[in-house]
Amino acid sequence: MANVTLEGVTKRYGDVVAVEDMNLNIEDGEFITLVGPSGCGKSTTLETIAGLTIPSEGTITIGGREVTDLPPKDRGIAMVFQNIALFPHMNVEDNISFGLRLRKFEDSEIDERVERAADIVQMQGMLDREPDELSGGQRQRVAIARALVREPDAFLMDEPLANLDAQLRVHMRTELQRIHNELETTTIYVTHDQEEAMTMSDRVAVIDGGELQQIDPPLTCYNEPANLFVAGFMGSPGMNLVEGTTVEDGFESEHFTVAFDPRTMGVEPGTDVTLGIRPEDVHLAEEADSVADPTDDIETTTDVLEPMGNEIVVYLLFGNEGDTDMGESDSSNQLLMTTDPEADISANETVRIVLDRSNVHLFETASGEAFQHGLDQPTQAEGASGTEAETDD
Ligand code: ADP
């Protein structure tokens, strides 16, 4: 097992900067996920750790040893990829042990390792099968076993579950966590799927445009996103982001206001800000009693309802009545709310909602950086027009 560090790692391909000044400090035994949209530089980052790509700048260490220019075989790592390239003419046992035989391990050592790995991935009794006699999930487990027998200092995995169907993906997610809990080997996992990142990782490194946006435990990324990109990327459905301005006594957008004292959070009135609120923190006003710290009521109109079984996703529209057909909706006049599956709500009706102030996020629109997660109560007495801090609905 080993810690892995990247210091100032940059990778350029001609004019394309695939990875820019990446700094990561991955602890021994940690499960870290690199997550971000396609093309953001996740795989390139992983490839520099693996030795499949040499960075243009920066250094990489594994277990305290600099490996920046070492070939993959000398780095003490094992990789699992999306495309499981098993040897078709070899049975499971030979596929798993191939690397060890190549490295001239003793037969007894090979047998022992293969048996242990097959046990961990629950493929005992299938060692004689050929790849075409296996399901997709079983083939992926063979690929994982092949990495396990190497007993590496670190596992590097690039979208290893991407080719599996949805149900199997969820199952294999649990299996990978179980294997990690058992072996506690440092694992660096690449995915574009924020749900996979949320559910599997000790920490998530969110990447956009080749740059690290935030590295934190999944719930910190979810509850305290460092910037607008992380806010929008983590969570499904995503966070509502409403552009507006700070005024003397709060936030003002085209469609609603929220009262607070911007100066207590170091934001000058007149600053362009974006208010973020997750769909689960938007509530019907009639349920405001159960909300810790509700805003004043905001009037809106329901558009489409998506019953999910455990909740209903409600699309709310702002704007003039009659102006709310689906064609008119875009993110600037739309707000998503998730509500109880039993809620008495239907499409195209006027509803009053409240936001949970303790989960309102404010970002500086220009830089995208977070100002605040959770609003304080507006100052009631001293100060300019604090008491007028009410919504104007
Ligand atoms: P991700 O894994 O997040 O989808 P990649 O790391 O594969 O992203 O790619 C990051 C960027 O670098 C992309 O713009 C991609 O086109 C570019 N890139 C990656 N590999 C190469 C390469 N071998 N040659 C040129 N450009 C590349």
Boltz pocket constraint, residues with backbone or C-beta under 6 A from the ligand:
constraints:
  - pocket:
      binder: B
      contacts: [[A, 13], [A, 16], [A, 17], [A, 18], [A, 19], [A, 36], [A, 37], [A, 38], [A, 39], [A, 40], [A, 41], [A, 42], [A, 43], [A, 44], [A, 45]]
      max_distance: 6.0
